[in-house]
Amino acid sequence: MTDYPVTERNRVKRAHERGAYDRETVHGILDAGLICHLSYNIDGQPFIIPTSYWRDGETVYVHGSAASRTMRAMAGGIDACLAVTHLDGIVMARSGYHHSLNYRSVVMYGVATLVDNSDEKTAALKIFMDQLAPGRWDECRGINDQEFKATSVLAMQLEDVSAKVRTGPPIDDDEDYASPMWAGVVPIRTISDTPIDDPKLTSGAAAPDFAKDFRFTS
């Protein structure tokens, strides 16, 4: 895999040694998540919206109500920024100054385009559903015309993008390593739990295997 080009906009400046521009790292961080933060500016007013996303190849998709300000504004061709972050640990150092976090993050810039081709839009939504739960799209009632029209799908290309990652133990001042206090990392991870039945389930409807055995590893 080739690296993404480094630009003035995506270049990691602070703690630049943590920056990464290779596709394997960027794709891995994106594929491990479900929620991104999407930021944009309209008439001098900044906005940032948390929303779900998914990746297919070199395209990142988001979706939402066709009536939403975010969908309409971004479909109009404005610059946007999409960010994904995973918290992996609390880094406990010997001084307050050197406490930190272990994390993986991706920031991408670009202009989103509206997916208005029906076949492409349907395919994108199916990918999203099946990434959440393989085979779920085919099990669900099919999307009807009203739902399809009410849903907008936007696509952003992975071009102006970078990752930033911190791993490992605390980095203290040399003289502090002789301190008797504990230092280290408290790992943080996201896990799934036992499925909770919808109280309106019909009699005999049981949780499918993918729900009972769901494993989410961020």
C-alpha positions as YAML, in Angstrom:
chain: A
units: angstrom
residues:
- id: 1
  name: MET
  ca: [0.00, 0.00, 0.00]
- id: 2
  name: THR
  ca: [1.29, 3.46, -0.85]
- id: 3
  name: ASP
  ca: [1.18, 6.30, 1.63]
- id: 4
  name: TYR
  ca: [-1.21, 9.22, 1.43]
- id: 5
  name: PRO
  ca: [0.53, 12.41, 0.35]
- id: 6
  name: VAL
  ca: [1.59, 14.74, 3.15]
- id: 7
  name: THR
  ca: [0.12, 18.21, 2.71]
- id: 8
  name: GLU
  ca: [0.35, 21.41, 4.67]
- id: 9
  name: ARG
  ca: [-3.16, 20.71, 5.94]
- id: 10
  name: ASN
  ca: [-2.83, 17.08, 7.01]
- id: 11
  name: ARG
  ca: [0.76, 17.23, 8.27]
- id: 12
  name: VAL
  ca: [0.98, 16.30, 11.97]
- id: 13
  name: LYS
  ca: [2.87, 19.19, 13.54]
- id: 14
  name: ARG
  ca: [2.63, 18.68, 17.31]
- id: 15
  name: ALA
  ca: [4.38, 15.42, 18.35]
- id: 16
  name: HIS
  ca: [5.01, 14.79, 14.66]
- id: 17
  name: GLU
  ca: [6.70, 11.46, 15.41]
- id: 18
  name: ARG
  ca: [3.24, 10.07, 16.20]
- id: 19
  name: GLY
  ca: [1.93, 10.90, 12.75]
- id: 20
  name: ALA
  ca: [1.24, 8.20, 10.18]
- id: 21
  name: TYR
  ca: [0.23, 8.51, 6.54]
- id: 22
  name: ASP
  ca: [0.15, 4.88, 5.42]
- id: 23
  name: ARG
  ca: [-3.10, 3.33, 4.27]
- id: 24
  name: GLU
  ca: [-2.85, 0.32, 6.59]
- id: 25
  name: THR
  ca: [-2.82, 2.51, 9.70]
- id: 26
  name: VAL
  ca: [-5.50, 4.91, 8.48]
- id: 27
  name: HIS
  ca: [-7.82, 2.13, 7.30]
- id: 28
  name: GLY
  ca: [-7.35, 0.15, 10.52]
- id: 29
  name: ILE
  ca: [-8.30, 3.09, 12.72]
- id: 30
  name: LEU
  ca: [-11.33, 3.94, 10.61]
- id: 31
  name: ASP
  ca: [-12.53, 0.34, 10.43]
- id: 32
  name: ALA
  ca: [-12.33, -0.05, 14.22]
- id: 33
  name: GLY
  ca: [-14.85, 2.73, 14.84]
- id: 34
  name: LEU
  ca: [-18.51, 3.56, 14.41]
- id: 35
  name: ILE
  ca: [-18.74, 7.24, 15.40]
- id: 36
  name: CYS
  ca: [-16.96, 10.21, 13.87]
- id: 37
  name: HIS
  ca: [-17.12, 13.95, 14.40]
- id: 38
  name: LEU
  ca: [-17.90, 15.93, 11.28]
- id: 39
  name: SER
  ca: [-17.04, 19.63, 11.28]
- id: 40
  name: TYR
  ca: [-17.79, 22.39, 8.80]
- id: 41
  name: ASN
  ca: [-18.40, 26.13, 8.65]
- id: 42
  name: ILE
  ca: [-21.47, 27.97, 7.39]
- id: 43
  name: ASP
  ca: [-21.43, 31.76, 7.12]
- id: 44
  name: GLY
  ca: [-18.72, 32.09, 9.75]
- id: 45
  name: GLN
  ca: [-20.44, 29.78, 12.24]
- id: 46
  name: PRO
  ca: [-18.51, 26.57, 13.04]
- id: 47
  name: PHE
  ca: [-20.40, 23.33, 13.60]
- id: 48
  name: ILE
  ca: [-19.29, 19.87, 14.73]
- id: 49
  name: ILE
  ca: [-21.65, 16.90, 14.58]
- id: 50
  name: PRO
  ca: [-21.15, 13.37, 15.94]
- id: 51
  name: THR
  ca: [-22.48, 10.80, 13.50]
- id: 52
  name: SER
  ca: [-21.97, 7.24, 12.31]
- id: 53
  name: TYR
  ca: [-19.71, 6.51, 9.34]
- id: 54
  name: TRP
  ca: [-18.27, 3.63, 7.38]
- id: 55
  name: ARG
  ca: [-15.46, 3.01, 4.90]
- id: 56
  name: ASP
  ca: [-15.48, 1.21, 1.57]
- id: 57
  name: GLY
  ca: [-12.12, 1.25, -0.17]
- id: 58
  name: GLU
  ca: [-10.91, 4.84, -0.42]
- id: 59
  name: THR
  ca: [-14.33, 6.33, 0.36]
- id: 60
  name: VAL
  ca: [-15.77, 7.25, 3.74]
- id: 61
  name: TYR
  ca: [-19.55, 7.57, 3.93]
- id: 62
  name: VAL
  ca: [-21.89, 9.31, 6.33]
- id: 63
  name: HIS
  ca: [-25.66, 9.37, 6.21]
- id: 64
  name: GLY
  ca: [-28.50, 11.30, 7.76]
- id: 65
  name: SER
  ca: [-31.83, 12.97, 7.20]
- id: 66
  name: ALA
  ca: [-32.15, 14.59, 3.81]
- id: 67
  name: ALA
  ca: [-33.69, 17.57, 5.63]
- id: 68
  name: SER
  ca: [-30.75, 18.09, 8.02]
- id: 69
  name: ARG
  ca: [-28.60, 21.20, 7.84]
- id: 70
  name: THR
  ca: [-25.43, 19.11, 7.86]
- id: 71
  name: MET
  ca: [-26.45, 16.95, 4.91]
- id: 72
  name: ARG
  ca: [-27.72, 19.88, 2.86]
- id: 73
  name: ALA
  ca: [-24.73, 22.11, 3.60]
- id: 74
  name: MET
  ca: [-22.13, 19.46, 2.89]
- id: 75
  name: ALA
  ca: [-23.87, 18.32, -0.27]
- id: 76
  name: GLY
  ca: [-23.46, 21.92, -1.43]
- id: 77
  name: GLY
  ca: [-19.72, 21.46, -1.73]
- id: 78
  name: ILE
  ca: [-18.29, 23.12, 1.38]
- id: 79
  name: ASP
  ca: [-14.98, 22.08, 2.94]
- id: 80
  name: ALA
  ca: [-15.36, 19.61, 5.79]
- id: 81
  name: CYS
  ca: [-13.22, 17.77, 8.30]
- id: 82
  name: LEU
  ca: [-13.97, 14.27, 9.62]
- id: 83
  name: ALA
  ca: [-12.26, 12.93, 12.75]
- id: 84
  name: VAL
  ca: [-12.25, 9.53, 14.46]
- id: 85
  name: THR
  ca: [-10.60, 8.82, 17.81]
- id: 86
  name: HIS
  ca: [-10.14, 5.69, 19.93]
- id: 87
  name: LEU
  ca: [-9.05, 5.94, 23.56]
- id: 88
  name: ASP
  ca: [-6.73, 3.04, 24.41]
- id: 89
  name: GLY
  ca: [-5.37, 3.94, 27.82]
- id: 90
  name: ILE
  ca: [-4.77, 6.46, 30.59]
- id: 91
  name: VAL
  ca: [-1.04, 7.11, 30.91]
- id: 92
  name: MET
  ca: [-0.19, 7.70, 34.56]
- id: 93
  name: ALA
  ca: [3.20, 9.37, 34.92]
- id: 94
  name: ARG
  ca: [5.27, 10.39, 37.94]
- id: 95
  name: SER
  ca: [4.45, 14.05, 37.39]
- id: 96
  name: GLY
  ca: [1.18, 15.68, 36.53]
- id: 97
  name: TYR
  ca: [2.78, 17.32, 33.51]
- id: 98
  name: HIS
  ca: [3.62, 14.01, 31.84]
- id: 99
  name: HIS
  ca: [0.25, 12.30, 32.30]
- id: 100
  name: SER
  ca: [-1.18, 11.50, 28.90]
- id: 101
  name: LEU
  ca: [-3.51, 9.25, 26.90]
- id: 102
  name: ASN
  ca: [-2.82, 6.38, 24.56]
- id: 103
  name: TYR
  ca: [-5.00, 6.83, 21.50]
- id: 104
  name: ARG
  ca: [-5.43, 6.27, 17.78]
- id: 105
  name: SER
  ca: [-6.94, 8.99, 15.63]
- id: 106
  name: VAL
  ca: [-7.60, 9.88, 12.01]
- id: 107
  name: VAL
  ca: [-8.35, 13.32, 10.63]
- id: 108
  name: MET
  ca: [-9.40, 13.75, 7.02]
- id: 109
  name: TYR
  ca: [-10.23, 16.86, 5.01]
- id: 110
  name: GLY
  ca: [-12.22, 17.24, 1.83]
- id: 111
  name: VAL
  ca: [-15.44, 18.09, 0.09]
- id: 112
  name: ALA
  ca: [-18.27, 15.60, 0.38]
- id: 113
  name: THR
  ca: [-20.43, 14.66, -2.57]
- id: 114
  name: LEU
  ca: [-24.04, 13.58, -2.47]
- id: 115
  name: VAL
  ca: [-24.58, 9.96, -3.52]
- id: 116
  name: ASP
  ca: [-27.60, 10.42, -5.77]
- id: 117
  name: ASN
  ca: [-27.32, 7.30, -7.89]
- id: 118
  name: SER
  ca: [-29.92, 4.88, -6.52]
- id: 119
  name: ASP
  ca: [-27.83, 1.74, -7.01]
- id: 120
  name: GLU
  ca: [-24.72, 3.28, -5.44]
- id: 121
  name: LYS
  ca: [-26.75, 4.67, -2.55]
- id: 122
  name: THR
  ca: [-28.37, 1.30, -1.88]
- id: 123
  name: ALA
  ca: [-25.01, -0.47, -2.07]
- id: 124
  name: ALA
  ca: [-23.45, 2.01, 0.36]
- id: 125
  name: LEU
  ca: [-26.26, 1.59, 2.89]
- id: 126
  name: LYS
  ca: [-26.01, -2.20, 2.60]
- id: 127
  name: ILE
  ca: [-22.27, -2.05, 3.34]
- id: 128
  name: PHE
  ca: [-22.98, 0.05, 6.44]
- id: 129
  name: MET
  ca: [-25.61, -2.36, 7.73]
- id: 130
  name: ASP
  ca: [-23.55, -5.46, 7.03]
- id: 131
  name: GLN
  ca: [-20.49, -3.96, 8.73]
- id: 132
  name: LEU
  ca: [-22.58, -3.53, 11.86]
- id: 133
  name: ALA
  ca: [-23.92, -7.07, 11.61]
- id: 134
  name: PRO
  ca: [-23.08, -9.35, 8.66]
- id: 135
  name: GLY
  ca: [-26.20, -10.40, 6.76]
- id: 136
  name: ARG
  ca: [-28.49, -8.00, 8.62]
- id: 137
  name: TRP
  ca: [-29.45, -6.06, 5.48]
- id: 138
  name: ASP
  ca: [-30.99, -9.15, 3.88]
- id: 139
  name: GLU
  ca: [-32.84, -10.05, 7.10]
- id: 140
  name: CYS
  ca: [-34.46, -6.64, 7.52]
- id: 141
  name: ARG
  ca: [-37.58, -5.38, 5.83]
- id: 142
  name: GLY
  ca: [-36.44, -3.66, 2.67]
- id: 143
  name: ILE
  ca: [-36.12, 0.10, 2.65]
- id: 144
  name: ASN
  ca: [-39.22, 1.72, 1.17]
- id: 145
  name: ASP
  ca: [-39.40, 4.69, -1.19]
- id: 146
  name: GLN
  ca: [-40.22, 7.19, 1.55]
- id: 147
  name: GLU
  ca: [-37.31, 6.06, 3.74]
- id: 148
  name: PHE
  ca: [-34.97, 6.03, 0.77]
- id: 149
  name: LYS
  ca: [-35.92, 9.57, -0.22]
- id: 150
  name: ALA
  ca: [-35.64, 10.81, 3.38]
- id: 151
  name: THR
  ca: [-32.06, 9.51, 3.73]
- id: 152
  name: SER
  ca: [-29.03, 11.29, 2.33]
- id: 153
  name: VAL
  ca: [-25.68, 9.56, 1.86]
- id: 154
  name: LEU
  ca: [-22.52, 11.62, 1.49]
- id: 155
  name: ALA
  ca: [-19.14, 10.39, 0.31]
- id: 156
  name: MET
  ca: [-15.69, 11.77, 1.14]
- id: 157
  name: GLN
  ca: [-12.53, 10.52, -0.53]
- id: 158
  name: LEU
  ca: [-9.51, 9.48, 1.52]
- id: 159
  name: GLU
  ca: [-6.96, 11.83, 0.01]
- id: 160
  name: ASP
  ca: [-6.03, 14.60, 2.45]
- id: 161
  name: VAL
  ca: [-5.75, 12.44, 5.57]
- id: 162
  name: SER
  ca: [-3.40, 11.51, 8.38]
- id: 163
  name: ALA
  ca: [-3.35, 9.35, 11.49]
- id: 164
  name: LYS
  ca: [-1.85, 10.10, 14.90]
- id: 165
  name: VAL
  ca: [-1.13, 7.39, 17.45]
- id: 166
  name: ARG
  ca: [0.32, 7.29, 20.95]
- id: 167
  name: THR
  ca: [1.26, 3.97, 22.55]
- id: 168
  name: GLY
  ca: [3.44, 2.80, 25.40]
- id: 169
  name: PRO
  ca: [4.33, 3.83, 28.95]
- id: 170
  name: PRO
  ca: [4.70, 7.30, 30.41]
- id: 171
  name: ILE
  ca: [7.70, 9.38, 29.42]
- id: 172
  name: ASP
  ca: [8.97, 11.05, 32.58]
- id: 173
  name: ASP
  ca: [11.90, 13.33, 33.30]
- id: 174
  name: ASP
  ca: [15.05, 11.29, 34.01]
- id: 175
  name: GLU
  ca: [15.24, 12.39, 37.63]
- id: 176
  name: ASP
  ca: [11.66, 11.28, 38.29]
- id: 177
  name: TYR
  ca: [12.25, 7.60, 37.48]
- id: 178
  name: ALA
  ca: [13.75, 7.09, 40.94]
- id: 179
  name: SER
  ca: [10.40, 8.01, 42.50]
- id: 180
  name: PRO
  ca: [8.77, 5.18, 44.50]
- id: 181
  name: MET
  ca: [5.27, 6.11, 43.25]
- id: 182
  name: TRP
  ca: [3.44, 3.86, 40.80]
- id: 183
  name: ALA
  ca: [3.38, 4.81, 37.14]
- id: 184
  name: GLY
  ca: [2.02, 2.98, 34.14]
- id: 185
  name: VAL
  ca: [-0.96, 2.65, 31.82]
- id: 186
  name: VAL
  ca: [-4.58, 1.88, 32.63]
- id: 187
  name: PRO
  ca: [-5.89, 0.17, 29.46]
- id: 188
  name: ILE
  ca: [-9.27, 1.30, 28.12]
- id: 189
  name: ARG
  ca: [-11.38, -0.69, 25.68]
- id: 190
  name: THR
  ca: [-14.93, -0.79, 24.37]
- id: 191
  name: ILE
  ca: [-16.79, -4.07, 24.79]
- id: 192
  name: SER
  ca: [-20.23, -5.37, 23.91]
- id: 193
  name: ASP
  ca: [-22.59, -6.83, 26.49]
- id: 194
  name: THR
  ca: [-25.52, -9.27, 26.58]
- id: 195
  name: PRO
  ca: [-28.24, -8.27, 24.07]
- id: 196
  name: ILE
  ca: [-31.38, -6.68, 25.57]
- id: 197
  name: ASP
  ca: [-34.64, -7.80, 23.96]
- id: 198
  name: ASP
  ca: [-36.99, -5.20, 22.54]
- id: 199
  name: PRO
  ca: [-40.04, -5.36, 24.87]
- id: 200
  name: LYS
  ca: [-42.27, -5.43, 21.76]
- id: 201
  name: LEU
  ca: [-40.72, -8.60, 20.33]
- id: 202
  name: THR
  ca: [-43.20, -11.11, 19.01]
- id: 203
  name: SER
  ca: [-43.45, -14.38, 20.90]
- id: 204
  name: GLY
  ca: [-40.62, -16.78, 20.13]
- id: 205
  name: ALA
  ca: [-38.30, -14.21, 18.53]
- id: 206
  name: ALA
  ca: [-34.82, -14.99, 19.84]
- id: 207
  name: ALA
  ca: [-31.61, -13.00, 19.59]
- id: 208
  name: PRO
  ca: [-29.62, -14.21, 16.57]
- id: 209
  name: ASP
  ca: [-26.14, -15.63, 16.99]
- id: 210
  name: PHE
  ca: [-24.42, -12.48, 15.73]
- id: 211
  name: ALA
  ca: [-26.10, -10.46, 18.49]
- id: 212
  name: LYS
  ca: [-25.33, -13.00, 21.21]
- id: 213
  name: ASP
  ca: [-21.75, -13.42, 20.03]
- id: 214
  name: PHE
  ca: [-21.18, -9.80, 19.03]
- id: 215
  name: ARG
  ca: [-17.63, -8.68, 19.59]
- id: 216
  name: PHE
  ca: [-16.75, -5.05, 19.17]
- id: 217
  name: THR
  ca: [-13.07, -4.27, 19.36]
- id: 218
  name: SER
  ca: [-12.14, -0.63, 19.00]
...
